[in-house]
Amino acid sequence: MPDFGQREDKGESEFGWGSGLTQPGLEAAPPSQGGRYRGKTPPMPNNPALDDLQRLIDGEGD
């Protein structure tokens, strides 16, 4: 019976470099040097209401 969801690593092909999303050796490289793009979320201002909610979740503010 086939093992769906799992694939055998076939190595390099015309479709990719083998297993993984980036070429071996470029895992930490920036996109300009052939690495993968990693988006970032912009900084968020601190919200005091969320701090109060977190204290309630933690059981500190009854």
Order of alpha helices (4+ residues) and beta strands (2+ residues): alpha
